[in-house]
Amino acid sequence: MRHARGPVRLLGAVVALVMMMWAVPAQALTINVLCTGFTGCITLGRADGGYGTVFQQSFWNMTAGHNCTNYVAYRLTHGRLVARPPGTNSALTWGPAARQAGIPVDDVPTVGSVAWWGAGVGGASATSGHVAYVEAVLLGGVVLVSEDNLNGDFRWRLMTRLDGTWPSGFIHYPESDGSPAGEFTSVTSPDAGKLDFWGSAMDPDAQDNNRTYLVSLGGPRGTPGAETFTFQSEWFRFHRTNYVGTRGATTMYLYALNAPGTAGRDVLLGQRNVTIRSRSTTYASFVDSSISRTQNPRLRVSLAPTRASGTVEIRRGSTLLKRFTMTSGTRRTVTLPRQRKGRWTITVRYRGSVAFTASSRTVYLRVR
């Protein structure tokens, strides 16, 4: 779809308006609106790129409807291909996210660039900022933008460095080849055989529906012996949990698969080292489970698998009786403090490690 290249009529009026704006003091805030509403702007020859017919749809997973980010995302993905950088959420984040992705953000407006306002800058929201699409750069440094507004309406307006509405910067997004883009954010193993990971990605030339991802454990996809699985997510930012057969230290590779029938290729979003935890079992028994109150209880403790290691705590209710460290392949016989007369429930708890889950065992002691 062809982009509008600037005003096509009322040139004399625009030039006169430009001359008046140059006389505005630097601290003033003057909003120079040229048209408002999809129909009102189209009537004056200032198009919306087709957004008015689809504005209730979401683009880049932005909030649909009258919304600055959804409008600009539409313009960046219709008539051109631009991949959404990770971290691009509310308008406030667009500049920092672009810089983080290596995309130029400067003070030089160009046709097709995105004007970005930080919090409270140039009349923008103090909580969410603002973005607009640069339609033209006129004589004297006057910039013509089109924009939509949350709880507002679509419009075109002029701005200069002197009218108090100048943005924080202009984002110059590069054209995409149609490949998915995003990042592999993090991965942990909170339970035995369980992967818990976060990422984000989008395919700029695919329909807004589920995206397919591939995970390879133990090497890049195609590596002999690597464990792989696929999953789908319709959201730009996704969170996934999966149980896998791999255990121990490994490397996870996360791929975004290019939508079939579209331009581009599959993309490796990243790789991260992770230790996938195994389940542990705690074993415990008293050398003598019935003793006199003048004796110290003696407790045998071991862990399985034998390579498990880490902190073990022995408690009577909430009272800590002993804390010690188990090393791989060892068994311990520990001596506890003398106990009062009675029948006691003793809990032996292994607190777990990076490689093994926590586990516990309950034993009983009779003190005469």
Buried (B, 14 or more C-beta within 10 A) or exposed (E): EEBBEBBEEEEEEBBEBBEEBEEBEEEEEBEBEBBBEBEBBBEBBBBBBBBBEBBEEBBBBBEEBBBBBBBBBBBBBBEBBBBBBBBBBBBBBBBBBBBBBEBBBEEEBEBBBBBBBBBEBBBBBEEBBBBBBBBBBBEEBBBBBBBBBBEEEBBBBBBBBBBBBBBBBBBBBEEBBBBBBBBBBEBBBEBBBBBBBBBBBBBBBBEBEEBBBBBBBBBEEEBEEBBBEEEEBEEBBBEBEEEBEBBEEBBBBBBBBBBEEBBBEBBBBBBBEBBBBBBBBBBBEBEEBEBEEEEEBEBBBBBBBEBBBBBBBBBBEEEEBBEEEBEEEEEBEBEBEEBEEEEBEBBBBBBBBEBBBBBBBEBEBBBE
